[in-house]
Amino acid sequence: MAIDLGDTIPEFELQNQNGENVKISPKADKVRVIYFYPKNNTKVCTDQACSFRDWYDDLLSYGCEVIGVSSDSVKSHSSFSKQHKLNFTLLSDSEGKVRKLFGASKFFGLLPSRKTFVVDQNGKVVYTFDALFESDKHVKNVLNHLKSGK
């Protein structure tokens, strides 16, 4: 069953771009923006990651932590993060288990989907956005949601 608006996220643990285990728990000190994307070093995914990088300070001003998740390897995440000077965490979900939990597994059964979740400090999903080919709208819509104060 996929996670949806109003649901509480499950606890999960994946490796980041530095090879460190990162545990994501429902309760946290910050609001989390968790975005799932298909693949490093593809045009749309790179544009999306760079938009989160470019708007990172604005997201920080709302007390957010940004976490990108794809099935790419730790090594690929490390290279991608360095190449594009990403200032947030990338997690490797090589088996696709977390992606499946969040209902971000496949777009028409072909491509991994591109889906963004805003999760409050209690682990509740307070906003979602799903658009495979409109990468720039993910961060813009998250910021609009945060500005609305909902």
Stockholm file with secondary structure:
# STOCKHOLM 1.0

chainA/1-150         MAIDLGDTIPEFELQNQNGENVKISPKADKVRVIYFYPKNNTKVCTDQACSFRDWYDDLLSYGCEVIGVSSDSVKSHSSFSKQHKLNFTLLSDSEGKVRKLFGASKFFGLLPSRKTFVVDQNGKVVYTFDALFESDKHVKNVLNHLKSGK
#=GR chainA/1-150 SS CCCCTTCBCCCEEEEETTSCEEEECSSCSSEEEEEECSCTTSHHHHHHHHHHHHTHHHHHHTTEEEEEEESCCHHHHHHHHHHTTCCSEEEECTTCHHHHHTTCSCBTTTBCCCEEEEECTTSBEEEEEECSSCHHHHHHHHHHHHHHTC
#=GC SS_cons         CCCCTTCBCCCEEEEETTSCEEEECSSCSSEEEEEECSCTTSHHHHHHHHHHHHTHHHHHHTTEEEEEEESCCHHHHHHHHHHTTCCSEEEECTTCHHHHHTTCSCBTTTBCCCEEEEECTTSBEEEEEECSSCHHHHHHHHHHHHHHTC
//
